[in-house]
Amino acid sequence: MTMDAAAESSESRLSSSQLNKNKPFHNDESCPKEVLPVRGCGSRNTSPSGRIGSRNTSPSRQKVVKTKPRGLDEETVATFGKAVHPDVQMEDNIWAMLPEDLFNEILARVPPFMIFRLRSVCKRWNSILQDNSFLKFHSEVPSHGPCLLTFWKNSQTPQCSVFSLPLKTWYRIPFNFLPQWAFWLVGSSGGLVCFSGLDGLIFRALVCNPLTQTWRTLPSMNYNQQRQLIIVVDRTDKSFKVIATSDIYGDKSLPTEVYDSKIDKWTVHQIMPAVNLCSSKMAYCDSRLYLETLSPLGLMMYRLDSGYWEHIPAKFPRSLLDGYLVAGTQKRLFLVGRIGLYSTLQSMRIWELDHAKIMWVEISRMPPKYFRALLRLSAERFECFGQDNLICFTSWNQGKGLIYDVEKKVWSWIAGCALQSYNSQVCFYEPRFDASVH
């Protein structure tokens, strides 16, 4: 490894005191200016490891203290305690001789958010994140796990926070690298995040990688009107596509357009064979885009390989107030929505599409205690989205987030206060350094 130990000895130590000086990600305890780690906003921290200046004891003697965050259901419990390990003084002469391949392999297994913070340690670690050898190792290691990306604007300044489900910690991502458009969050796939908005009077879309702080504007569409978009990343050939679904503009229907990063071009496809306005509630799974249609309520499927729309004759449940399509693993497609005309009789239910029988089959119901805590009024709005077999619910008015694991059949609250902005937009996000916008 070509690293000068004498020049880099003071910079390559991994003590927490060094990393906190110049860290692009913020995860300290101030709220809302800084995004807190795992502690709920405003709740009392009773963990010994959370007290500043407290004496560090052996990890085996650390007690994990559980407490109930304020304002949540009495059955909801968050684990706040974490074992704190003392700073370890690294032997410079040993690490300076570490083979470069081994060094890259070790670094590739560090959680992406921590790697981002290590960029400020030294110039060598700042440049290695663009090194092809490191990116190769990084692309081969298992995914960090699902995260929630929250985007909002504070005084017209873009703000972004990411909640790591594996680490149960919020991280603030600097988002001032994007242009000053009136844009909003479209979604995320394979480490890339898509936005759309108006650049003056022109409707545009852009794709970025929050970790590498790189972005690009997509070419103008053939039909320059505001559209419903979804991004799909193919990690095999390192490309991505953006699908602009059909919509009605004035008295005419607009055809479906697909952007392919390999040719850097939008291509026009079939007009969706429906005379009604299509909904923005979409889900993509198994190379197919599923979309709800309104008036009457129905389901359409778009095959990305052939470029054609098909009608799915699956009847929606009766008394469905608001339905969201959520993509699961493999070919699983879920429908999530409220049932009931009166507030006292409402409930949140989850159905799965039986592809053989072409019908929706109920698989789960939200327990009443979670439903009452998430939506206190029948008229309150909520958002629902998913990744793999995780389904996330967010309440606009309550500022709460709830996750349901379809496989484990477990409901859990999202810790922290980054969802409390009334205009925040949320989606699942997979942090990756090797996701390229080109």
RAQUINOR-V913817 format. One record per helix or strand. SS is the DSSP state (A for helix, B for strand). FROM is the first residue (numbers start at 1). LEN is the number of residues. Records with the same first field share a line. If there is no record, write none. Layout:
# RAQUINOR-V913817
SS = FROM-LEN  FROM-LEN
This chain:
# RAQUINOR-V913817
A = 5-4  16-4  48-3  59-3  92-4  100-9  112-7  123-6  132-9  343-3  368-7
B = 26-1  66-2  78-2  147-8  157-8  169-5  182-8  192-8  202-8  214-4  229-6  239-6  247-3  252-3  257-4  265-4  278-8  288-6  298-6  308-5  320-8  333-7  347-8  359-7  382-6  390-6  400-6  410-4  425-5
